[in-house]
Amino acid sequence: MLIFRWIVMMLLLAAALCFGFYAGTGQAHYRRWGWVILKWTLIAAGMFFAVLILERL
């Protein structure tokens, strides 16, 4: 559980850095990478919590 939290936090930090680089440089590929990282982080987190909820049922 602790490892998963660290991984999610690092991925969210990476997405934030990508958006920060986009804001600083204006290069679109940073924004695209930020959205990709954010999207897959949220998908993985959603699946993780779905498994936790299903285990409780």
C-alpha positions in Angstrom: 0.0 0.0 0.0 2.8 2.4 0.9 4.6 1.7 -2.4 1.5 2.3 -4.4 1.0 5.7 -2.6 4.6 6.7 -3.5 4.2 5.6 -7.1 1.0 7.7 -7.5 2.6 10.7 -5.8 5.7 10.5 -8.1 3.5 10.2 -11.2 1.4 13.1 -10.2 4.6 15.1 -9.5 5.9 14.1 -13.0 2.6 15.3 -14.6 2.9 18.6 -12.7 6.4 19.1 -13.8 5.4 18.4 -17.4 2.7 21.1 -17.1 5.2 23.4 -15.5 7.6 22.9 -18.4 4.8 23.5 -20.8 3.9 26.8 -19.0 7.6 27.8 -19.1 8.5 26.8 -22.6 5.2 26.7 -24.5 6.2 23.4 -26.2 3.1 21.3 -26.8 4.8 17.9 -26.2 5.2 18.7 -22.5 1.5 19.3 -22.2 0.8 16.0 -24.1 3.1 14.0 -21.8 1.5 15.7 -18.8 -2.0 14.6 -19.9 -0.9 11.1 -20.7 0.8 10.6 -17.3 -2.2 12.1 -15.5 -4.7 10.0 -17.4 -2.9 6.7 -16.8 -2.2 7.6 -13.1 -5.9 8.2 -12.5 -6.9 5.0 -14.4 -4.5 3.0 -12.3 -5.7 4.6 -9.1 -9.3 4.0 -10.0 -8.6 0.3 -10.7 -6.7 0.0 -7.5 -9.6 1.4 -5.5 -12.1 -0.7 -7.4 -10.1 -3.8 -6.3 -10.2 -2.6 -2.7 -13.9 -2.1 -2.8 -14.6 -5.5 -4.4 -12.5 -7.2 -1.7 -14.8 -5.7 0.9 -17.9 -7.1 -0.7 
